[in-house]
C-alpha cells in the first residue's frame, strides 16, 4: 500500500505541469496570404511575435498561392489571442540530390548555398519585415477573417 501512495504521488507530480496549463487560453485558427507587389509568395516563413512579453509566438510557411496557417502548439492550431508583430522572411530553398553519407550531403548543400547567393532570389522581401522591432505589420488575434500581408 505504501508503494501505491508513492507511485500516485509521483504520477501527480509528473502531470502537474500539464494540468497547470489546462486553464490557459486555446489558440484561435489564423490563416492568411502573403503577397509581394500583389503576387503570392511561396516558401516564406511567417511568424507572429507577441507584442507583450511572456506570450507565445506562432509560425507558418506560405504555400504556392501565398496562403499560410499558423501553428503554436500543434500543426495549424492557430495563435493565442493577443497583439502581434508579424515577421516575414524568405530564404530560397536548397535542394540536394542523394548523398552517400551525411558529410557528402552537407558538402553538396554548402556548395548549393554558395551558388544560390550569387543568383537573384525569386522574392526579395524588404529587410524591415525580418525583425519584430522593424516590421510595419501588426495583427490582432482573433483576426477579422483571413490575414492579408501585402508587401510593397
C-alpha positions as CSV (number, residue, x, y, z in Angstrom):
1,X,0.0,0.0,0.0
2,X,2.9,2.3,0.8
3,X,4.3,1.8,-2.8
4,X,1.0,2.7,-4.4
5,X,0.8,6.0,-2.5
6,X,4.3,6.9,-3.6
7,X,3.6,5.9,-7.1
8,X,0.4,8.0,-7.2
9,X,2.3,10.9,-5.8
10,X,4.9,10.6,-8.5
11,X,2.2,10.5,-11.2
12,X,0.5,13.6,-9.8
13,X,3.9,15.5,-9.7
14,X,4.7,14.4,-13.2
15,X,1.3,15.5,-14.5
16,X,1.3,18.9,-12.6
17,X,2.9,20.9,-15.4
18,X,0.4,19.6,-17.9
19,X,-2.6,20.2,-15.6
20,X,-1.3,23.7,-14.8
21,X,-1.8,24.6,-18.5
22,X,-5.4,23.5,-18.6
23,X,-6.8,26.9,-17.6
24,X,-4.9,28.9,-20.3
25,X,-6.4,30.2,-23.5
26,X,-6.6,28.0,-26.5
27,X,-5.2,29.0,-29.9
28,X,-7.5,30.6,-32.4
29,X,-7.3,29.5,-36.0
30,X,-5.3,32.0,-38.1
31,X,-4.8,31.8,-41.8
32,X,-4.0,34.3,-44.5
33,X,-2.0,35.2,-47.6
34,X,1.4,36.8,-48.2
35,X,1.9,38.8,-51.4
36,X,4.7,40.8,-52.7
37,X,3.6,43.6,-55.0
38,X,0.3,41.8,-55.4
39,X,1.8,38.4,-56.3
40,X,1.7,35.3,-54.0
41,X,4.9,34.5,-52.2
42,X,5.7,30.8,-51.9
43,X,8.0,29.3,-49.2
44,X,8.2,32.4,-46.9
45,X,8.3,31.9,-43.1
46,X,5.5,33.9,-41.4
47,X,6.0,34.5,-37.6
48,X,3.6,36.2,-35.2
49,X,5.7,37.5,-32.4
50,X,3.7,38.7,-29.3
51,X,3.9,42.4,-28.5
52,X,3.5,41.8,-24.8
53,X,6.3,39.9,-23.1
54,X,5.6,36.3,-22.0
55,X,3.4,35.5,-24.9
56,X,3.9,32.6,-27.2
57,X,4.9,33.0,-30.9
58,X,3.1,31.3,-33.8
59,X,4.5,30.4,-37.2
60,X,3.6,29.1,-40.6
61,X,5.1,28.7,-44.1
62,X,3.4,30.0,-47.3
63,X,2.2,27.6,-50.0
64,X,2.2,28.2,-53.8
65,X,-0.8,30.5,-53.5
66,X,0.9,32.5,-50.7
67,X,-1.5,31.0,-48.2
68,X,-0.4,30.1,-44.7
69,X,-1.9,28.7,-41.5
70,X,-0.3,29.4,-38.1
71,X,1.0,26.8,-35.5
72,X,1.5,27.4,-31.8
73,X,1.3,24.0,-30.1
74,X,0.1,21.6,-32.8
75,X,0.0,21.7,-36.6
76,X,-2.2,24.6,-37.8
77,X,-3.9,25.1,-34.4
78,X,-3.5,28.9,-34.8
79,X,-2.3,31.6,-32.4
80,X,-3.2,32.7,-28.9
81,X,-5.4,35.8,-28.6
82,X,-3.4,39.0,-28.4
83,X,-1.4,41.6,-30.3
84,X,1.4,40.6,-32.6
85,X,4.2,42.0,-34.7
86,X,4.3,40.0,-38.0
87,X,7.7,38.9,-39.4
88,X,8.0,37.6,-43.0
89,X,11.3,36.1,-44.2
90,X,12.1,34.3,-47.4
91,X,15.1,32.1,-47.8
92,X,15.4,30.3,-51.1
93,X,15.2,26.5,-50.7
94,X,18.4,24.5,-51.2
95,X,17.7,21.1,-52.8
96,X,20.4,18.5,-52.9
97,X,20.5,15.1,-54.6
98,X,21.0,11.8,-52.9
99,X,24.3,11.5,-50.9
100,X,26.3,8.5,-49.9
101,X,26.7,9.9,-46.3
102,X,26.0,12.9,-44.2
103,X,29.3,14.6,-44.9
104,X,28.8,14.4,-48.7
105,X,25.2,15.7,-48.2
106,X,26.4,18.7,-46.2
107,X,29.1,19.4,-48.7
108,X,26.5,19.5,-51.5
109,X,24.2,21.7,-49.5
110,X,27.0,24.2,-48.8
111,X,28.0,24.3,-52.4
112,X,24.5,24.9,-53.5
113,X,24.0,27.7,-50.9
114,X,27.1,29.5,-52.2
115,X,25.7,29.2,-55.7
116,X,22.3,30.5,-54.6
117,X,23.9,33.6,-53.0
118,X,25.2,34.6,-56.4
119,X,21.8,34.1,-58.1
120,X,19.0,36.6,-57.8
121,X,16.4,35.2,-55.4
122,X,12.8,34.6,-56.5
123,X,11.5,37.0,-53.9
124,X,13.2,39.9,-52.2
125,X,11.4,40.8,-49.0
126,X,12.5,44.2,-47.6
127,X,14.7,43.8,-44.5
128,X,12.3,45.7,-42.3
129,X,9.9,42.7,-42.4
130,X,12.6,40.4,-41.0
131,X,12.6,41.5,-37.4
132,X,9.8,42.3,-34.8
133,X,11.3,45.7,-33.9
134,X,11.2,46.9,-37.5
135,X,8.3,45.2,-39.2
136,X,5.5,47.5,-40.2
137,X,2.9,44.8,-39.8
138,X,0.8,44.4,-36.7
139,X,-2.0,41.9,-36.2
140,X,-4.7,41.2,-33.6
141,X,-5.8,37.7,-32.8
142,X,-8.6,36.8,-33.2
143,X,-8.5,38.2,-36.7
144,X,-11.5,39.6,-38.6
145,X,-11.3,36.9,-41.3
146,X,-8.1,35.9,-43.2
147,X,-5.0,37.9,-42.7
148,X,-3.6,39.6,-45.7
149,X,0.0,40.7,-45.7
150,X,0.8,42.7,-48.9
151,X,4.4,43.7,-49.1
152,X,5.1,46.7,-51.3
